[in-house]
């Protein structure tokens, strides 16, 4: 879920929002909502005896889950930054629509 949200929202936020800080904050808000929902979904599966996302031992820390989500988070920030650069470059290259006389 967070990977899909990152792909769908990170680049467009950077591209369409002129303020990079606003794009980062919007991405953080979207990621936080999706991360919370995804963690709840996976936790319910774990309680139901599924050990795909979290280890079977409740005392073991899920470093694999932490690594994957942190990587997706970092890629999202990278996509916001790339989107902002592409958008800024596109905004500065204005086209003159007046015909040359």
C-alpha positions as CSV (number, residue, x, y, z in Angstrom):
1,X,0.0,0.0,0.0
2,X,2.7,2.5,0.9
3,X,4.6,1.6,-2.3
4,X,1.5,2.2,-4.4
5,X,0.9,5.6,-2.6
6,X,4.5,6.6,-3.2
7,X,4.3,5.8,-6.9
8,X,1.0,7.5,-7.3
9,X,1.6,10.7,-5.3
10,X,5.3,11.5,-4.7
11,X,6.4,12.6,-8.2
12,X,3.1,14.5,-8.9
13,X,3.3,16.4,-5.6
14,X,6.8,17.5,-6.4
15,X,5.9,18.4,-10.0
16,X,2.7,20.4,-9.3
17,X,3.4,22.1,-6.0
18,X,5.7,25.1,-6.5
19,X,6.8,25.1,-2.8
20,X,9.1,22.1,-2.2
21,X,8.4,22.1,1.5
22,X,4.7,21.9,0.9
23,X,5.3,18.9,-1.4
24,X,7.4,17.2,1.3
25,X,4.8,17.8,4.0
26,X,2.0,16.6,1.8
27,X,4.0,13.4,1.0
28,X,4.7,12.9,4.7
29,X,1.0,13.2,5.5
30,X,-0.1,10.7,2.8
31,X,2.7,8.3,3.7
32,X,1.8,8.5,7.4
33,X,-1.9,7.7,6.7
34,X,-1.1,4.8,4.4
35,X,1.7,3.5,6.7
36,X,-0.7,3.4,9.7
37,X,-3.4,1.6,7.7
38,X,-0.9,-0.9,6.3
39,X,0.6,-1.6,9.7
40,X,-2.8,-2.2,11.1
41,X,-3.7,-4.5,8.3
42,X,-0.5,-6.5,8.7
43,X,-0.8,-6.6,12.5
44,X,-4.3,-8.1,12.2
45,X,-2.9,-10.8,9.9
46,X,0.0,-11.4,12.3
47,X,-2.5,-11.9,15.2
48,X,-4.3,-14.3,12.9
49,X,-1.1,-16.4,12.8
50,X,0.4,-15.0,9.6
51,X,4.2,-14.4,9.9
52,X,4.9,-13.0,6.4
53,X,5.5,-9.4,7.6
54,X,6.4,-9.8,11.2
55,X,8.4,-12.5,13.0
56,X,6.5,-15.1,15.0
57,X,8.3,-14.1,18.3
58,X,6.6,-11.0,19.7
59,X,9.8,-9.9,21.4
60,X,11.8,-9.9,18.1
61,X,11.9,-6.5,16.4
62,X,10.7,-6.5,12.7
63,X,13.9,-5.0,11.2
64,X,12.9,-6.4,7.8
65,X,9.7,-4.4,7.8
66,X,11.5,-1.3,9.1
67,X,14.1,-1.6,6.3
68,X,11.5,-2.0,3.5
69,X,9.3,0.8,4.7
70,X,12.3,3.2,5.3
71,X,13.5,2.4,1.8
72,X,10.1,3.2,0.3
73,X,10.0,6.4,2.3
74,X,13.4,7.5,1.0
75,X,12.4,6.7,-2.6
76,X,9.3,8.8,-2.1
77,X,11.4,11.8,-1.0
78,X,13.7,11.3,-4.0
79,X,10.7,11.2,-6.3
80,X,9.3,14.4,-4.8
81,X,12.7,16.1,-5.3
82,X,12.9,14.9,-8.9
83,X,9.3,16.0,-9.6
84,X,10.1,19.4,-8.2
85,X,13.2,19.8,-10.3
86,X,11.3,18.7,-13.5
87,X,8.4,21.0,-12.7
88,X,10.6,24.0,-11.9
89,X,12.5,23.4,-15.2
90,X,9.3,23.2,-17.1
91,X,7.9,26.3,-15.5
92,X,11.0,28.4,-16.3
93,X,11.0,27.4,-20.0
94,X,8.0,29.4,-21.0
95,X,7.0,29.3,-24.7
96,X,6.4,32.5,-26.5
97,X,3.1,32.1,-28.4
98,X,3.4,35.4,-30.3
99,X,4.3,34.9,-33.9
100,X,7.6,36.4,-35.1
101,X,7.0,39.4,-37.3
